[in-house]
Amino acid sequence: MSFLLSATRSPFVPAGEAFGRWHPVDLAAHIANATLSHAQLDPSAIDELWVGCEEPVGAQGADMARAIVLSAAWPEHIGGTVLDRGESSGTAALHAAAAAIDSGQVGTAMVLGVHSASAVTPGASALGRNYGRPWGDGPAARVADEGGLLPAPRQAEAAANMVGIDRSAQDAWTWRSHERRTASSPPAAVVPTDARPAAGTAVQRGTTITSDTLRIMPIDLAGLPPMFDRSGTVTSASISPPADGLTAIILSRDVGSGTARLVGTARAAGHPRDPIGGLRVAVAAALRDADLTTEAITTWHLAERTAAGALLACQCLTSLGVDPDRINPQGGSLAVGDAGAADDLRLSVDGISGAKRHDTVAAVSYGMTGAAVSVWTRQ
């Protein structure tokens, strides 16, 4: 069983702004060392580093995990692994570290979710074609008769329309996310981080950023034009814009010093055109692993890349008996922005930091490449 020793993260800020000139390796090293300090651990206590990153190219490529170890000035013997599992890359890294601890391979592990939309444009893994076209012909051919592969926001929009999740429902969820996030106290897990702003931003270099940057929402969401076509339902407000962020968790087999236990994990995939990626299977498997029912979960922390996708995931959860009021009680990424694998791992970090003793929280990520669930019990 894996126990959480520390969970922290950077503030999440819009791409191209306050963290625009932080190299993702160096920002990761900064947050990793802050997480060690929070746990009162020496770097030599870490046996292995796992990094989740869904865009492991360019500044986030070339075995970024090893680069982070060197940038953080940790002992040279510490190695690392980078995992790309699409939308659930941060959770995949967490589950891999937990499996290594449970098997006895390592005693203490650090897990990072890394995403710098300023340094690596979202979608760069698929767009960088100097060495060939990603995915080949097979995946598209497999679903050609069903309309072919679509970008994730388009697929979420199409699936939402098929089940009657209309524009007004998506706008309402967007407002709900923003209002709840605005009303919530800043997460205790946030590490104050000095700005290294992109050119042309209003933030001065060295300014300490202490909280997430909330989006400024237009008063009239209904007046926004659809993003993709005239009859569409997704708007610029109901899709999370790119953000920069870094999230860190330290896991150990040491029961004595843990603040939470990872009691259930599961991953699943679905049909290539399924925007929530086999979420029902993943939730059921995680609950079996934890030996819990949906009623036993205090709060559910759900990814929000689009309002359409979040509502599809909510529909799945409520059909399993989940109380919708327990889903994203502090709002979600629609209020801040999408920081990829860092946001995926944030679901666990913020969920744990906001939990009371003996609360059980579930972190739920999903996407076209699959779904992943982590269940935690606060000690």
C-alpha positions as CSV (number, residue, x, y, z in Angstrom):
1,M,0.0,0.0,0.0
2,S,1.3,3.5,-0.8
3,F,1.1,6.4,1.6
4,L,1.3,10.1,0.6
5,L,4.1,12.0,2.3
6,S,3.6,15.4,0.5
7,A,1.6,16.9,-2.3
8,T,2.2,20.3,-3.7
9,R,1.9,22.2,-6.9
10,S,2.7,25.5,-8.6
11,P,0.1,28.0,-9.3
12,F,-1.7,27.4,-12.6
13,V,-1.4,30.4,-14.9
14,P,-2.4,31.1,-18.6
15,A,0.1,30.0,-21.2
16,G,2.4,32.8,-22.4
17,E,2.0,34.9,-19.3
18,A,3.7,34.7,-15.8
19,F,5.5,31.4,-16.4
20,G,6.2,31.9,-20.1
21,R,10.0,31.7,-19.8
22,W,10.3,29.0,-17.1
23,H,11.8,26.0,-18.8
24,P,9.6,23.0,-17.7
25,V,12.6,21.1,-16.5
26,D,13.7,23.9,-14.2
27,L,10.1,24.6,-13.0
28,A,9.7,20.9,-12.2
29,A,13.0,20.9,-10.3
30,H,11.8,24.0,-8.3
31,I,8.5,22.4,-7.3
32,A,10.1,19.0,-6.6
33,N,12.5,20.5,-4.1
34,A,9.7,22.4,-2.5
35,T,7.8,19.2,-2.1
36,L,10.8,17.5,-0.5
37,S,11.2,20.4,1.9
38,H,7.5,20.2,2.8
39,A,8.0,16.5,3.6
40,Q,11.2,17.3,5.5
41,L,13.0,14.8,3.3
42,D,16.5,14.8,1.8
43,P,16.7,14.2,-2.0
44,S,18.6,10.9,-1.2
45,A,15.4,9.5,0.2
46,I,13.9,9.4,-3.3
47,D,14.5,6.1,-5.0
48,E,12.9,6.9,-8.4
49,L,11.1,9.7,-10.2
50,W,8.1,9.3,-12.4
51,V,6.9,12.1,-14.7
52,G,3.6,12.2,-16.4
53,C,3.6,14.4,-19.6
54,E,1.2,14.2,-22.5
55,E,3.5,16.3,-24.8
56,P,7.0,14.7,-24.2
57,V,8.6,16.6,-27.1
58,G,10.9,19.6,-27.5
59,A,11.5,21.2,-24.1
60,Q,9.6,18.4,-22.5
61,G,11.4,15.6,-24.3
62,A,14.7,13.7,-24.2
63,D,14.0,11.9,-20.9
64,M,12.8,14.9,-19.0
65,A,12.8,12.9,-15.8
66,R,16.6,12.5,-15.8
67,A,17.0,16.2,-16.7
68,I,14.8,17.1,-13.7
69,V,17.0,15.0,-11.3
70,L,20.1,16.9,-12.6
71,S,18.5,20.3,-12.5
72,A,17.3,19.8,-8.9
73,A,20.8,18.8,-7.9
74,W,19.7,15.4,-6.5
75,P,22.2,12.5,-6.2
76,E,23.2,11.3,-9.6
77,H,22.1,7.7,-8.9
78,I,18.4,8.6,-9.0
79,G,16.8,7.7,-12.2
80,G,13.4,8.6,-13.8
81,T,10.8,7.6,-16.2
82,V,8.4,9.6,-18.4
83,L,4.9,8.3,-19.1
84,D,2.6,9.6,-21.8
85,R,-1.0,8.2,-21.5
86,G,-2.8,11.0,-23.2
87,E,-5.2,12.9,-20.9
88,S,-4.4,10.7,-17.9
89,S,-0.6,10.9,-18.1
90,G,-0.2,12.4,-14.6
91,T,-2.4,9.6,-13.1
92,A,-0.5,7.0,-15.1
93,A,2.8,8.1,-13.5
94,L,1.2,8.0,-10.1
95,H,-0.1,4.5,-10.6
96,A,3.2,3.3,-11.9
97,A,5.0,4.7,-8.9
98,A,2.5,3.1,-6.5
99,A,2.8,-0.3,-8.3
100,A,6.6,-0.1,-7.9
101,I,6.2,0.6,-4.2
102,D,3.7,-2.1,-3.7
103,S,5.9,-4.6,-5.5
104,G,8.9,-3.7,-3.3
105,Q,11.0,-2.3,-6.1
106,V,11.3,1.1,-4.4
107,G,10.5,2.5,-1.0
108,T,9.9,6.2,-1.7
109,A,9.0,7.7,-5.1
110,M,8.3,11.2,-6.4
111,V,5.6,11.7,-9.1
112,L,5.4,14.9,-11.2
113,G,2.8,16.1,-13.6
114,V,4.4,18.5,-16.0
115,H,2.8,20.8,-18.6
116,S,4.2,24.0,-20.1
117,A,1.9,25.1,-22.8
118,S,4.1,28.2,-23.2
119,A,7.1,26.0,-24.1
120,V,5.3,23.2,-26.0
121,T,2.2,24.0,-27.9
122,P,-0.7,21.6,-27.1
123,G,-0.9,19.0,-29.8
124,A,2.8,19.3,-30.6
125,S,3.3,15.5,-30.3
126,A,0.9,15.0,-33.3
127,L,2.0,18.1,-35.2
128,G,5.7,17.5,-35.2
129,R,6.0,15.4,-38.4
130,N,9.7,15.7,-39.4
131,Y,10.1,12.0,-38.5
132,G,6.8,10.7,-39.8
133,R,3.1,11.0,-39.2
134,P,1.9,9.9,-35.8
135,W,-0.5,7.0,-35.5
136,G,-0.2,5.8,-39.1
137,D,-3.3,4.8,-41.0
138,G,-4.8,2.0,-38.8
139,P,-6.5,4.0,-36.1
140,A,-8.4,6.2,-38.5
141,A,-9.3,3.3,-40.7
142,R,-10.7,1.5,-37.7
143,V,-13.4,4.1,-37.2
144,A,-13.7,5.4,-40.8
145,D,-17.3,4.1,-41.1
146,E,-18.3,6.0,-38.0
147,G,-17.1,9.4,-39.1
148,G,-13.3,9.0,-38.5
149,L,-11.2,10.4,-35.7
150,L,-12.0,13.9,-34.4
151,P,-10.0,16.3,-32.2
152,A,-11.0,15.8,-28.5
153,P,-13.2,19.0,-28.2
154,R,-15.1,18.2,-31.4
155,Q,-15.7,14.6,-30.2
156,A,-16.9,15.8,-26.8
157,E,-19.3,18.2,-28.5
158,A,-20.6,15.6,-30.9
159,A,-21.1,13.1,-28.1
160,A,-22.9,15.7,-25.9
161,N,-25.2,16.6,-28.7
162,M,-26.1,12.9,-29.2
163,V,-27.3,12.6,-25.6
164,G,-29.1,15.9,-25.3
165,I,-26.4,18.0,-23.5
166,D,-27.2,21.3,-25.1
167,R,-25.5,24.7,-25.2
168,S,-27.4,26.0,-22.1
169,A,-26.3,23.0,-20.0
170,Q,-22.7,23.6,-21.0
171,D,-22.9,27.3,-20.2
172,A,-24.4,26.5,-16.8
173,W,-21.6,24.0,-16.0
174,T,-19.0,26.6,-17.0
175,W,-20.6,29.1,-14.6
176,R,-20.8,26.5,-11.9
177,S,-17.1,25.7,-12.2
178,H,-16.1,29.4,-12.2
179,E,-18.4,30.4,-9.3
180,R,-17.3,27.4,-7.1
181,R,-13.6,28.0,-7.8
182,T,-13.9,31.8,-7.1
183,A,-15.7,31.1,-3.8
184,S,-13.2,28.5,-2.6
185,S,-10.1,29.2,-0.5
186,P,-6.8,28.9,-2.3
187,P,-5.6,25.3,-2.2
188,A,-3.1,24.8,0.7
189,A,-0.9,22.8,-1.7
190,V,0.2,25.8,-3.9
191,V,3.9,26.6,-3.7
192,P,4.6,30.4,-4.2
193,T,6.6,30.6,-7.4
194,D,8.5,33.5,-8.9
195,A,7.4,34.7,-12.3
196,R,9.5,34.4,-15.4
197,P,7.1,36.1,-17.7
198,A,6.9,36.0,-21.5
199,A,7.6,39.1,-23.4
200,G,4.8,41.7,-23.4
201,T,3.0,40.5,-20.3
202,A,2.1,42.8,-17.4
203,V,3.9,40.7,-14.8
204,Q,7.4,41.7,-13.7
205,R,10.1,39.1,-13.6
206,G,10.6,37.8,-10.0
207,T,7.1,38.7,-8.9
208,T,5.9,35.9,-6.6
209,I,2.8,34.1,-7.9
210,T,0.9,32.7,-4.9
211,S,-2.4,31.5,-6.5
212,D,-4.0,30.3,-9.6
213,T,-5.0,32.9,-12.2
214,L,-8.8,32.8,-12.6
215,R,-10.2,33.4,-16.1
216,I,-12.3,36.5,-16.7
217,M,-15.6,35.2,-17.9
218,P,-17.9,37.3,-20.1
219,I,-21.2,38.2,-18.5
220,D,-23.2,36.9,-21.4
221,L,-22.1,33.4,-22.2
222,A,-25.1,32.9,-24.4
223,G,-23.8,35.6,-26.7
224,L,-20.5,33.9,-27.5
225,P,-20.3,32.3,-31.0
226,P,-19.7,28.5,-31.3
227,M,-16.0,27.6,-31.8
228,F,-16.3,25.1,-34.6
229,D,-19.4,25.6,-36.7
230,R,-22.6,27.6,-36.6
231,S,-24.7,24.9,-35.1
232,G,-22.1,23.9,-32.5
233,T,-22.4,24.1,-28.7
234,V,-18.8,24.5,-27.5
235,T,-17.6,28.1,-27.1
236,S,-14.4,29.8,-26.0
237,A,-15.8,29.8,-22.4
238,S,-16.8,26.2,-22.3
239,I,-13.3,24.9,-23.2
240,S,-10.4,25.2,-20.9
241,P,-7.6,27.4,-22.4
242,P,-3.9,26.2,-22.3
243,A,-2.2,26.8,-19.0
244,D,1.2,26.2,-17.4
245,G,1.6,24.2,-14.2
246,L,3.5,21.6,-12.3
247,T,2.2,19.1,-9.7
248,A,4.2,16.9,-7.3
249,I,3.4,14.0,-5.0
250,I,5.7,11.9,-2.8
251,L,4.7,8.3,-2.1
252,S,6.2,5.9,0.3
253,R,5.5,2.5,1.8
254,D,6.2,4.1,5.2
255,V,2.9,4.0,7.0
256,G,4.0,6.1,10.0
257,S,4.5,9.4,8.2
258,G,1.7,9.4,5.6
259,T,-1.1,11.9,5.4
260,A,-3.2,9.9,3.1
261,R,-3.4,6.3,1.6
262,L,-3.9,5.5,-2.0
263,V,-6.5,2.8,-1.6
264,G,-7.8,2.2,-5.1
265,T,-6.5,2.7,-8.7
266,A,-7.8,1.8,-12.1
267,R,-7.4,2.7,-15.8
268,A,-9.4,1.8,-18.8
269,A,-9.9,2.8,-22.4
270,G,-12.9,3.0,-24.6
271,H,-14.0,3.3,-28.2
272,P,-11.7,5.7,-30.2
273,R,-14.7,8.1,-30.5
274,D,-15.6,7.9,-26.8
275,P,-14.7,11.3,-25.3
276,I,-14.7,9.9,-21.7
277,G,-12.6,6.8,-22.6
278,G,-14.2,3.9,-20.7
279,L,-14.8,5.9,-17.6
280,R,-17.6,3.6,-16.3
281,V,-15.2,0.6,-16.4
282,A,-12.4,2.6,-14.6
283,V,-14.7,3.9,-11.8
284,A,-16.1,0.4,-11.2
285,A,-12.6,-1.1,-11.1
286,A,-11.2,1.5,-8.8
287,L,-14.1,1.1,-6.3
288,R,-13.6,-2.7,-6.4
289,D,-9.9,-2.2,-5.7
290,A,-10.7,0.1,-2.8
291,D,-13.6,-2.1,-1.6
292,L,-15.8,0.9,-1.5
293,T,-19.2,2.0,-2.9
294,T,-19.9,5.4,-4.6
295,E,-21.7,6.5,-1.4
296,A,-18.4,6.1,0.6
297,I,-16.6,8.8,-1.5
298,T,-16.7,12.2,0.1
299,T,-15.8,14.2,-2.9
300,W,-15.2,13.5,-6.6
301,H,-12.6,15.6,-8.4
302,L,-13.3,15.6,-12.1
303,A,-11.2,16.8,-15.1
304,E,-12.8,19.7,-17.0
305,R,-11.2,20.1,-20.4
306,T,-14.5,21.0,-21.9
307,A,-17.9,21.5,-20.3
308,A,-19.3,19.0,-22.7
309,G,-16.8,16.4,-21.6
310,A,-17.4,17.2,-17.9
311,L,-21.1,16.8,-18.3
312,L,-20.7,13.5,-20.1
313,A,-18.5,12.3,-17.2
314,C,-21.0,13.6,-14.6
315,Q,-23.8,11.7,-16.5
316,C,-21.7,8.5,-16.1
317,L,-21.0,9.1,-12.5
318,T,-24.6,10.0,-11.5
319,S,-25.8,6.8,-13.3
320,L,-23.5,4.9,-10.9
321,G,-25.2,6.6,-7.9
322,V,-22.9,9.6,-7.3
323,D,-24.5,12.7,-5.8
324,P,-23.8,15.5,-8.3
325,D,-23.2,18.0,-5.5
326,R,-20.1,16.0,-4.5
327,I,-18.6,16.5,-7.9
328,N,-16.0,19.3,-8.1
329,P,-17.1,21.2,-5.0
330,Q,-14.3,23.7,-5.5
331,G,-14.9,24.1,-9.2
332,G,-12.5,23.0,-11.9
333,S,-10.2,23.7,-14.8
334,L,-12.8,25.6,-16.8
335,A,-12.2,28.4,-14.2
336,V,-8.4,28.4,-14.6
337,G,-7.2,26.6,-17.7
338,D,-6.0,23.2,-18.8
339,A,-2.5,22.3,-17.6
340,G,-2.5,18.8,-19.1
341,A,-0.7,16.2,-17.0
342,A,-0.2,18.7,-14.2
343,D,-3.9,19.3,-14.1
344,D,-4.6,15.6,-14.2
345,L,-2.4,15.1,-11.1
346,R,-3.9,18.2,-9.5
347,L,-7.2,16.4,-9.1
348,S,-5.5,14.2,-6.4
349,V,-3.4,17.0,-4.9
350,D,-6.2,19.5,-4.4
351,G,-8.6,16.8,-3.4
352,I,-6.3,15.5,-0.6
353,S,-5.3,19.0,0.6
354,G,-9.0,20.0,0.9
355,A,-10.1,16.8,2.6
356,K,-10.8,16.3,6.3
357,R,-9.5,13.4,8.4
358,H,-11.0,10.1,7.3
359,D,-12.5,11.7,4.1
360,T,-12.2,9.6,1.0
361,V,-11.7,11.4,-2.3
362,A,-11.7,10.2,-5.9
363,A,-9.7,11.9,-8.7
364,V,-11.2,11.1,-12.1
365,S,-9.5,11.9,-15.4
366,Y,-10.7,10.9,-18.8
367,G,-10.3,11.6,-22.5
368,M,-10.3,9.9,-25.9
369,T,-7.2,7.9,-25.0
370,G,-8.7,6.5,-21.8
371,A,-9.8,7.2,-18.2
372,A,-8.1,6.8,-14.9
373,V,-9.3,6.9,-11.3
374,S,-7.4,7.3,-8.0
375,V,-9.1,6.8,-4.6
376,W,-7.5,8.3,-1.5
377,T,-8.4,8.1,2.2
378,R,-7.1,11.0,4.3
379,Q,-5.4,9.8,7.5
